[in-house]
Amino acid sequence: MRYKYFTHGTCSTEINFDLVGNKVTNVSFVRGCNGNLQAVSRLVDGLTVEEIEDKLKGINCNGRGTSCGDQLATAIRKAYNGEDESGVIY
């Protein structure tokens, strides 16, 4: 299923991704550090929810208490847990 997550506390404003079972693919970010976020998207493609959480959860960007990677980990966990079946997660 395709998901859209609206981020909190980051330069990126939205993360889009596909989740099939526990595998994440086709990650894309709206706004933020374009080159870095393209790299993150490619690096996590095909990883499981747990693998992405292990790598990205808790990363802090400039004292914000979160980061684009941390927000991705949050988004995929919420999607995996079925918090919103419409595909839009806040």
C-alpha positions as CSV (number, residue, x, y, z in Angstrom):
1,M,0.0,0.0,0.0
2,R,1.2,3.6,-0.7
3,Y,1.4,5.9,2.3
4,K,1.8,9.6,2.8
5,Y,3.2,10.9,6.1
6,F,3.3,14.5,7.1
7,T,6.5,15.1,9.1
8,H,6.9,17.1,12.3
9,G,9.9,19.2,13.2
10,T,12.0,18.6,10.0
11,C,12.8,20.5,6.9
12,S,11.0,17.9,4.8
13,T,7.3,18.2,5.0
14,E,6.1,14.9,3.7
15,I,7.3,11.3,3.2
16,N,5.8,8.9,0.7
17,F,6.5,5.2,0.6
18,D,5.1,1.8,-0.2
19,L,4.8,-0.9,2.5
20,V,4.1,-4.5,1.5
21,G,4.2,-6.8,4.5
22,N,7.1,-5.4,6.5
23,K,9.2,-4.3,3.4
24,V,9.5,-0.6,2.5
25,T,10.1,0.6,-1.0
26,N,9.8,3.7,-3.2
27,V,10.6,6.2,-0.4
28,S,10.5,9.8,-1.4
29,F,10.7,13.0,0.6
30,V,9.1,16.4,-0.1
31,R,11.4,19.3,0.6
32,G,14.4,19.0,2.9
33,C,18.0,18.3,1.8
34,N,17.4,16.9,-1.6
35,G,20.7,15.0,-2.2
36,N,20.8,13.5,1.3
37,L,17.2,12.4,1.2
38,Q,17.6,10.8,-2.2
39,A,20.5,8.8,-0.6
40,V,18.4,7.8,2.4
41,S,15.6,6.7,0.1
42,R,17.9,4.5,-1.9
43,L,19.7,3.1,1.1
44,V,16.5,2.0,2.8
45,D,14.8,0.6,-0.4
46,G,13.8,-3.0,0.3
47,L,14.6,-3.0,4.0
48,T,12.2,-4.1,6.7
49,V,10.4,-1.8,9.1
50,E,12.7,-3.2,11.9
51,E,15.9,-2.7,9.9
52,I,15.0,0.9,9.1
53,E,14.1,1.6,12.7
54,D,17.4,0.1,13.9
55,K,19.4,2.4,11.6
56,L,17.4,5.6,11.8
57,K,15.2,5.9,14.9
58,G,16.5,8.5,17.3
59,I,18.7,10.5,15.0
60,N,18.6,14.1,16.0
61,C,19.1,16.9,13.5
62,N,20.5,20.2,15.0
63,G,18.8,19.8,18.4
64,R,15.3,19.4,16.9
65,G,14.7,16.1,18.7
66,T,14.1,14.4,15.4
67,S,15.3,14.2,11.9
68,C,14.1,13.2,8.5
69,G,15.4,9.6,9.1
70,D,13.8,9.5,12.5
71,Q,10.5,10.7,11.0
72,L,10.8,8.0,8.3
73,A,11.2,5.4,11.1
74,T,8.1,6.8,12.9
75,A,6.1,6.8,9.7
76,I,6.8,3.3,8.7
77,R,6.1,2.0,12.2
78,K,2.7,3.8,12.2
79,A,1.9,2.4,8.8
80,Y,3.0,-1.1,9.8
81,N,0.9,-1.0,12.9
82,G,-2.1,0.0,10.8
83,E,-2.7,3.3,12.6
84,D,-4.4,4.7,9.5
85,E,-5.8,2.5,6.8
86,S,-6.5,5.5,4.5
87,G,-2.8,5.7,3.6
88,V,-2.4,9.2,5.2
89,I,-0.6,9.3,8.5
90,Y,-0.1,12.3,10.8
